[in-house]
């Protein structure tokens, strides 16, 4: 049996699987695989670091096609924090992005939020919001656990 692009991207699993497929598509510069991660909804939204709100699949595709024109995006999700329910998942993470500089490759950091919904097609991305981090690893500010005994 021949695998479809969706099966190859492992989009039949959970939000974690779709997220892995999304970052794999970024790293390979595969626009079709990347867009397969997104829900088939009019109001899906993507905000790239320092950019405007981009709404709709065609507009989102155009922004990624423009980025892929310069090559793939070498980004890895790290420091994942999740809030999950039966039909939705919110992933907060730090993206480690490899940037080519005159001195060679360097890491830059982006703070991102990915929102997934369980749709008729399975789990799909409905929002990706990325904000500029810093040239050094972004530190996290967090409260300690609030557990009462």
C-alpha positions in Angstrom: 0.0 0.0 0.0 1.4 3.4 -1.0 1.5 6.1 1.7 -0.1 9.4 1.0 1.7 12.7 2.1 -0.6 12.9 5.1 0.3 9.4 6.2 4.0 10.0 5.5 3.8 13.2 7.7 2.2 11.1 10.5 -0.8 13.4 10.7 -3.1 10.5 11.9 -1.7 10.8 15.5 -2.0 13.4 18.1 -1.0 17.1 18.3 2.6 16.1 19.1 2.8 14.2 15.8 1.5 17.1 13.9 4.0 19.4 15.6 6.8 17.0 14.7 5.6 17.0 11.1 5.4 20.8 11.0 9.0 21.3 12.2 10.2 18.5 9.9 8.5 20.3 6.9 10.3 23.5 7.9 13.6 21.8 8.0 13.1 20.1 4.7 11.5 23.1 3.0 8.5 21.0 2.0 5.6 23.4 1.5 3.0 20.7 0.8 3.9 18.7 3.9 3.9 22.0 5.9 0.4 23.0 4.7 -0.9 19.5 5.4 -0.3 20.2 9.1 -2.8 23.1 9.0 -6.6 22.8 9.5 -8.9 23.4 6.6 -10.5 26.5 8.1 -10.8 30.0 6.8 -9.6 31.7 10.0 -6.3 29.8 10.6 -3.6 32.3 11.6 0.2 32.6 11.5 2.3 35.4 12.9 6.0 35.2 12.0 8.5 37.0 14.3 8.0 40.8 13.8 5.4 40.2 11.1 1.7 40.9 10.6 -1.1 38.6 11.4 -1.5 36.3 8.3 -5.0 34.8 8.0 -6.1 31.9 5.7 -4.4 29.0 4.1 -3.4 30.8 0.8 -1.9 33.7 2.7 0.0 31.4 5.1 1.2 29.3 2.2 2.5 32.4 0.4 4.5 33.5 3.5 6.2 30.1 3.8 6.8 29.9 0.1 8.6 33.2 0.3 10.8 32.0 3.2 11.5 28.6 1.5 12.7 30.6 -1.6 15.8 31.2 0.5 16.1 27.6 1.6 14.7 25.5 4.4 14.2 26.9 7.9 16.4 25.1 10.3 14.3 25.4 13.5 13.9 22.9 16.3 11.3 23.0 19.1 12.7 23.0 22.6 11.4 23.6 26.2 7.9 22.5 25.3 5.1 23.3 27.7 1.6 21.9 26.9 -2.0 22.6 27.9 -4.2 19.8 26.4 -7.9 18.9 26.4 -10.0 16.4 24.5 -10.3 18.5 21.4 -7.5 21.1 21.7 -3.9 21.5 22.6 -1.7 24.6 23.1 2.0 24.2 22.9 4.3 26.9 24.2 7.9 26.4 23.2 11.2 28.0 22.3 12.4 27.5 18.8 16.2 27.2 18.3 16.8 28.6 14.8 20.1 28.2 12.9 21.0 31.4 11.3 23.9 31.7 8.8 26.2 34.6 9.6 29.5 35.8 8.1 31.2 34.0 11.0 29.3 30.8 10.3 26.1 29.2 11.7 24.8 30.6 14.9 21.7 29.9 17.0 18.9 32.4 17.5 15.9 32.0 19.7 12.2 32.4 18.9 9.3 32.1 21.4 6.4 30.4 19.8 2.8 29.2 20.5 1.2 26.5 18.4 -2.5 25.8 18.8 -4.0 22.5 17.6 -7.6 21.4 17.2 -9.0 18.0 16.7 -10.9 18.2 13.4 -12.7 15.8 11.1 -9.3 15.2 9.4 -7.5 14.6 12.8 -5.4 17.0 14.8 -4.4 20.1 12.9 -2.6 23.4 13.5 -4.9 26.4 13.7 -2.5 29.0 14.9 1.3 29.5 15.0 2.5 32.7 16.7 6.2 33.3 16.8 7.9 36.2 18.5 11.6 37.3 18.3 13.7 35.9 21.1 17.2 37.0 21.6 20.7 36.2 20.3 21.3 34.1 23.4 19.0 31.4 24.8 15.8 32.9 26.1 15.4 32.4 29.8 12.1 31.3 31.1 10.3 33.1 33.9 8.0 30.8 35.8 6.4 30.3 39.2 7.1 27.1 41.1 4.5 24.4 41.2 1.4 25.4 43.2 0.7 22.1 45.0 -1.1 22.2 48.3 -0.8 19.2 50.6 
